[in-house]
Amino acid sequence: MDAALVLEDGTAYFGDACGAPGERGGELVFNTAMTGYQEILTDPSYCGQGVVMTYPQIGNYGVNPEDDESGRCWAEMFIVRQLAARPSNYRARTSLREYLEQRGVPAIQGIDTRDLTLKLREQGALRAILSTECLDAAELAARARRHPPLEGRDLVAEVSCQEPYRWSEGLPCAFPSPELGCAAASGALPLVCYDFGIKRNILRCLVTSGFAPVVVPARFPAREALALRPAGVFLSNGPGDPAALSYAHAAVAEIAAAEVPILGICLGHQIIGHAFGGRTVKMKFGHHGANHPVIERRSGRIDITAQNHSFMVDPDSLEGTGLVVTHWNCNDGAVEGLEHVRLPVFSVQYHPEAAPGPHDSNHLFRRFRRRIEERCGAPAR
């Protein structure tokens, strides 16, 4: 089956359909990870976006149920240079092509993804339409221009859970990170996790680090969260424009005022910026991949991190907020971490749980637990 990918500027790529038939629109971003395509497809942070994989061959090791980061695929479309026809891995249950077809994700292969990536890097993220139903470039370009941009969109409403639930599954025993350790002997700490598009591996890392997460919807009132008497509150990753989430800004400000320890990741980090009076800005093409170096200002430690964000906290907006920058991106100087000077609040823009990506920064989950224990007077482990 033929497929067409057409950008809002009229650039057209024609190739072979390798996923579900149909037509989808979204903002295109490129991801530089060599592996982890299944986790990328099921990451709710990609809602509203199409993903271009820069590595030339994708699908070599197939897919399996254990690697899903949520209950469905959220990426609107998937673009690769070559889709592996026959997966080779003992964990594989099906091929990536079959997975895309079953999950309803349109995909295209056989196009010059290097050229497309360079275009997105130079011009910035662009809206696009991927279609197997229409191959008229002019018509698809017009449809792409009509597609709503990410700015101003609350996509969290589409991905968040509807009711609170508890999570108890930790990481597999063979997980290669002594930084996380296992649950403390004194018992798991109760933790409220706001679901703005939370990934399963975040919850696994939290459990392994000694927490008992209760996951709540994005619009869960702050007073109800505080009524659960959590030892801390976690703010998850998620899609869309953080400036559009005024309800989340207000809830986080109320929780922070109660001096409950808070950790935010990715969108949660950006929400913290807004909650204290800062602002976020849209990046030219964002950070999407598994190889971004980040430096911690205080220690000088550099972690190679997994990232997935199209917006960033504006450092010029932080004066008078009480927030200070703790981490910077080594590539472009983007803000990668914040901490409040008085309140027990800190956050990172990147993904310490990885999936996919390196495990350099998963020590942050244990750091969160230690801060809670020290604040409560319990012995730090």
VMD Tcl script that draws the C-alpha trace (Angstrom):
set ca {
  {0.00 0.00 0.00}
  {1.27 3.45 -0.88}
  {1.40 6.22 1.73}
  {2.07 9.96 1.65}
  {3.54 12.17 4.35}
  {2.98 15.87 3.63}
  {4.15 18.78 5.77}
  {2.38 22.08 6.26}
  {4.98 23.82 4.05}
  {4.03 21.53 1.15}
  {7.02 19.18 1.33}
  {5.86 15.70 0.38}
  {7.36 12.26 0.99}
  {5.95 9.16 -0.66}
  {6.69 5.66 0.59}
  {5.26 2.34 1.68}
  {2.58 2.05 4.33}
  {3.81 -0.18 7.15}
  {1.13 0.30 9.79}
  {-2.61 0.75 9.96}
  {-4.45 2.19 6.96}
  {-6.05 5.60 7.33}
  {-5.07 9.21 7.86}
  {-3.65 11.07 10.87}
  {-2.37 14.55 11.55}
  {-0.06 15.95 14.19}
  {3.11 17.86 14.92}
  {6.21 16.01 13.74}
  {9.19 15.56 16.07}
  {12.30 13.44 15.62}
  {13.58 10.96 18.19}
  {17.29 10.09 18.29}
  {17.02 6.86 20.29}
  {18.31 3.72 18.58}
  {15.95 1.43 20.49}
  {12.79 1.70 22.58}
  {10.30 2.26 19.77}
  {7.55 0.41 21.64}
  {7.98 2.55 24.75}
  {8.00 5.66 22.56}
  {4.79 4.69 20.78}
  {2.98 4.05 24.09}
  {4.30 7.13 25.93}
  {1.27 9.42 26.52}
  {3.57 12.44 26.14}
  {3.46 11.85 22.37}
  {-0.29 12.45 22.15}
  {-0.82 14.95 19.34}
  {2.56 14.27 17.74}
  {4.00 12.08 15.01}
  {7.42 10.50 15.60}
  {10.27 10.35 13.12}
  {12.94 7.84 14.15}
  {16.41 8.98 13.11}
  {17.99 5.52 13.41}
  {17.62 3.93 9.96}
  {16.27 0.46 10.83}
  {13.50 0.06 13.39}
  {11.69 -3.05 14.62}
  {14.62 -5.48 14.78}
  {13.66 -7.00 18.12}
  {9.87 -6.97 17.72}
  {7.43 -6.09 20.49}
  {6.09 -7.69 23.65}
  {3.39 -6.75 26.19}
  {5.86 -6.07 29.02}
  {7.39 -3.06 27.26}
  {4.20 -1.03 26.85}
  {4.34 2.20 28.87}
  {0.55 2.59 28.88}
  {-2.55 0.78 27.70}
  {-2.41 2.03 24.10}
  {-0.31 3.79 21.48}
  {-0.44 7.57 21.72}
  {1.85 8.66 18.87}
  {-0.37 9.82 16.02}
  {1.90 8.38 13.30}
  {5.25 6.67 12.95}
  {7.90 7.44 10.32}
  {10.96 5.23 9.69}
  {13.56 4.69 6.99}
  {13.18 0.89 7.09}
  {10.91 -1.33 9.15}
  {12.51 -4.69 9.98}
  {10.50 -7.42 8.28}
  {11.42 -10.24 10.68}
  {12.17 -9.53 14.33}
  {14.86 -11.54 16.07}
  {14.65 -11.60 19.85}
  {13.61 -14.21 22.40}
  {11.20 -11.75 24.04}
  {9.38 -10.87 20.81}
  {5.72 -11.82 20.62}
  {4.91 -10.13 17.33}
  {6.46 -7.86 14.72}
  {6.33 -4.08 14.89}
  {4.29 -4.00 11.66}
  {1.62 -6.25 13.17}
  {1.68 -4.19 16.36}
  {1.12 -0.93 14.47}
  {-1.70 -2.47 12.47}
  {-3.40 -3.88 15.59}
  {-3.04 -0.59 17.49}
  {-4.32 1.56 14.64}
  {-1.16 3.61 14.09}
  {-0.48 4.74 10.51}
  {3.19 4.39 9.57}
  {5.38 4.96 6.55}
  {8.76 3.56 5.51}
  {11.07 4.01 2.56}
  {11.43 7.78 2.81}
  {14.57 9.82 3.45}
  {14.28 10.31 7.21}
  {17.66 12.05 7.28}
  {16.35 14.77 4.98}
  {13.15 15.02 7.02}
  {15.07 15.28 10.29}
  {17.29 18.05 8.92}
  {14.18 19.95 7.80}
  {12.64 19.68 11.28}
  {15.89 20.73 12.90}
  {16.29 23.77 10.67}
  {12.66 24.90 10.39}
  {11.38 23.58 13.71}
  {8.55 21.16 14.45}
  {6.00 21.14 11.62}
  {2.45 19.90 11.37}
  {1.94 17.03 8.94}
  {-0.59 14.56 7.58}
  {0.16 10.88 6.95}
  {-2.38 9.21 4.69}
  {-2.98 5.98 2.82}
  {-6.33 7.31 1.57}
  {-5.23 10.45 -0.27}
  {-1.96 10.94 -2.15}
  {-2.67 14.49 -3.36}
  {0.20 16.55 -1.92}
  {-1.55 19.91 -2.27}
  {-4.69 18.69 -0.54}
  {-2.76 17.04 2.31}
  {-0.65 20.17 2.82}
  {-3.85 22.20 3.20}
  {-5.15 19.67 5.74}
  {-1.86 19.87 7.65}
  {-2.14 23.66 7.87}
  {-5.65 23.29 9.29}
  {-4.48 20.88 11.98}
  {-4.33 22.58 15.42}
  {-0.84 23.34 16.76}
  {0.30 22.19 20.21}
  {0.32 25.71 21.62}
  {-2.67 26.31 23.87}
  {-3.89 22.68 23.82}
  {-4.75 20.74 26.95}
  {-3.97 17.20 25.81}
  {-3.67 15.95 29.38}
  {-7.45 15.64 29.43}
  {-7.14 12.93 26.77}
  {-4.51 10.80 28.51}
  {-5.14 11.08 32.26}
  {-6.90 8.34 34.23}
  {-10.54 8.88 35.19}
  {-10.44 7.43 38.70}
  {-7.71 7.00 41.35}
  {-5.94 3.64 41.50}
  {-3.07 2.03 43.41}
  {0.11 0.69 41.85}
  {2.28 -2.00 43.48}
  {4.50 -3.45 40.72}
  {8.19 -2.66 41.05}
  {11.09 -3.16 38.68}
  {12.28 -6.68 37.85}
  {14.86 -8.03 40.32}
  {17.44 -8.11 37.52}
  {17.19 -4.36 36.94}
  {20.84 -3.23 36.76}
  {20.76 -0.22 39.11}
  {21.92 -0.26 42.72}
  {20.95 3.43 42.86}
  {17.30 2.51 43.23}
  {17.70 -0.25 45.80}
  {14.62 -1.88 47.20}
  {11.78 -0.71 49.42}
  {13.01 0.43 52.83}
  {12.58 -1.89 55.79}
  {10.42 0.71 57.54}
  {7.76 0.29 54.87}
  {6.65 2.05 51.73}
  {5.85 5.76 51.97}
  {2.37 6.81 50.77}
  {2.68 8.91 47.61}
  {0.05 10.72 45.56}
  {0.95 10.65 41.85}
  {-0.81 13.12 39.59}
  {-1.40 11.45 36.24}
  {-0.79 13.95 33.47}
  {0.21 11.04 31.20}
  {2.25 8.88 33.56}
  {4.47 6.08 32.26}
  {4.42 2.66 33.89}
  {8.18 2.61 34.38}
  {7.96 5.74 36.53}
  {5.57 3.92 38.85}
  {7.84 0.86 38.91}
  {10.82 3.04 39.87}
  {8.81 4.71 42.62}
  {7.74 1.36 44.09}
  {11.30 0.01 43.95}
  {12.50 3.18 45.68}
  {10.19 2.60 48.61}
  {6.91 4.33 47.74}
  {3.30 3.18 47.68}
  {1.79 5.20 44.81}
  {-1.85 6.21 44.54}
  {-2.38 7.53 41.02}
  {-4.99 10.28 40.73}
  {-6.53 12.12 37.75}
  {-5.04 15.37 36.53}
  {-7.95 17.41 37.90}
  {-7.88 15.77 41.33}
  {-8.50 18.59 43.86}
  {-5.53 19.53 46.04}
  {-7.61 19.28 49.21}
  {-8.49 15.66 48.39}
  {-4.86 14.87 47.65}
  {-3.84 16.37 51.01}
  {-6.65 14.47 52.74}
  {-4.90 11.23 51.73}
  {-2.04 12.34 54.02}
  {0.74 11.46 51.56}
  {4.39 11.62 52.53}
  {4.94 13.30 49.17}
  {3.35 14.21 45.86}
  {4.66 13.27 42.42}
  {3.82 15.17 39.21}
  {4.15 13.10 36.04}
  {5.09 13.64 32.43}
  {2.43 14.38 29.84}
  {1.55 15.96 26.48}
  {0.50 19.37 25.23}
  {1.07 22.93 26.37}
  {1.81 23.31 30.11}
  {0.51 26.88 30.03}
  {-2.99 25.53 29.29}
  {-3.17 23.57 32.58}
  {-4.30 26.33 34.94}
  {-6.12 23.80 37.13}
  {-2.84 21.92 37.68}
  {-0.93 25.13 38.44}
  {-3.45 26.00 41.16}
  {-3.44 22.51 42.69}
  {0.36 22.35 42.86}
  {0.55 25.82 44.41}
  {-1.90 24.73 47.13}
  {-0.02 21.49 47.84}
  {3.32 23.30 47.93}
  {1.91 25.86 50.39}
  {1.11 22.94 52.72}
  {4.85 22.14 52.58}
  {4.31 18.59 51.30}
  {7.43 17.37 49.42}
  {6.93 17.44 45.65}
  {8.88 15.89 42.78}
  {8.00 16.77 39.18}
  {9.21 15.13 35.97}
  {8.94 16.62 32.47}
  {5.45 18.19 32.26}
  {5.34 18.05 36.06}
  {8.54 20.13 36.09}
  {6.94 22.70 33.79}
  {3.78 22.82 35.92}
  {5.92 23.60 38.96}
  {7.41 26.50 37.02}
  {3.93 27.89 36.34}
  {2.66 27.21 39.87}
  {5.25 29.59 41.32}
  {4.74 32.32 38.73}
  {7.17 31.35 35.97}
  {6.34 30.65 32.35}
  {7.18 28.16 29.63}
  {8.09 28.67 25.97}
  {7.77 26.46 22.91}
  {11.12 25.10 21.73}
  {12.11 25.08 18.08}
  {12.18 21.28 17.77}
  {12.34 20.10 21.38}
  {14.34 17.31 22.95}
  {13.31 13.76 22.03}
  {15.81 10.96 22.50}
  {17.96 8.90 24.84}
  {21.31 10.65 24.72}
  {21.01 14.18 26.13}
  {23.79 15.22 28.57}
  {22.65 17.20 31.62}
  {24.87 18.81 34.25}
  {23.90 19.40 37.89}
  {25.17 22.82 38.92}
  {25.90 22.00 42.56}
  {27.85 18.77 42.14}
  {29.06 19.04 38.54}
  {27.69 15.56 37.91}
  {26.77 14.86 34.28}
  {24.06 12.33 33.48}
  {23.16 11.11 30.02}
  {19.39 11.34 30.00}
  {16.23 10.35 28.15}
  {14.07 13.31 27.14}
  {10.76 14.01 25.49}
  {9.52 17.60 25.61}
  {8.58 20.39 23.21}
  {8.29 23.16 25.82}
  {10.77 24.43 28.41}
  {10.76 26.65 31.49}
  {11.94 30.15 30.60}
  {14.86 30.94 32.96}
  {14.19 34.68 32.56}
  {10.77 34.21 34.17}
  {12.04 32.74 37.46}
  {13.03 35.94 39.27}
  {10.90 36.32 42.40}
  {9.40 32.81 42.12}
  {11.62 31.20 44.76}
  {12.76 28.66 42.15}
  {16.40 28.25 41.20}
  {17.86 26.31 38.29}
  {19.67 23.15 39.42}
  {20.38 21.46 36.07}
  {21.24 22.64 32.56}
  {21.28 20.85 29.22}
  {24.90 20.54 28.06}
  {23.92 20.80 24.39}
  {21.83 23.97 24.28}
  {21.67 25.35 27.83}
  {17.96 24.57 28.33}
  {16.68 24.47 31.91}
  {16.68 20.83 33.07}
  {16.00 21.10 36.80}
  {14.44 23.38 39.41}
  {14.39 23.58 43.19}
  {12.57 25.90 45.58}
  {14.79 27.84 47.97}
  {12.48 27.27 50.96}
  {9.84 24.66 50.19}
  {10.53 20.91 49.67}
  {9.93 21.08 45.93}
  {12.26 19.98 43.13}
  {11.89 18.84 39.55}
  {13.71 17.71 36.42}
  {12.81 18.19 32.78}
  {14.20 14.82 31.71}
  {13.10 11.23 32.42}
  {15.07 9.48 35.19}
  {12.99 6.34 34.68}
  {14.24 6.14 31.05}
  {12.31 3.42 29.12}
  {13.90 3.85 26.71}
  {17.26 5.31 27.64}
  {20.17 5.22 30.07}
  {19.76 4.72 33.81}
  {22.24 7.44 34.87}
  {19.65 9.62 36.57}
  {17.37 7.14 38.32}
  {19.13 8.03 41.58}
  {16.68 10.95 41.72}
  {13.91 8.66 42.95}
  {16.02 7.66 45.96}
  {16.95 11.30 46.47}
  {13.25 12.12 46.70}
  {12.74 9.41 49.32}
  {15.76 10.57 51.34}
  {14.48 14.13 51.38}
  {11.11 12.99 52.68}
  {12.73 10.84 55.38}
  {15.03 13.65 56.47}
  {12.13 16.08 56.61}
  {10.03 13.67 58.68}
  {12.91 12.88 61.02}
  {13.17 9.27 59.90}
  {16.62 7.77 59.33}
  {17.76 8.38 55.74}
  {18.74 5.30 53.77}
}
mol new
graphics top color blue
foreach p $ca { graphics top sphere $p radius 0.5 }
foreach p [lrange $ca 0 end-1] q [lrange $ca 1 end] { graphics top cylinder $p $q radius 0.2 }
display resetview
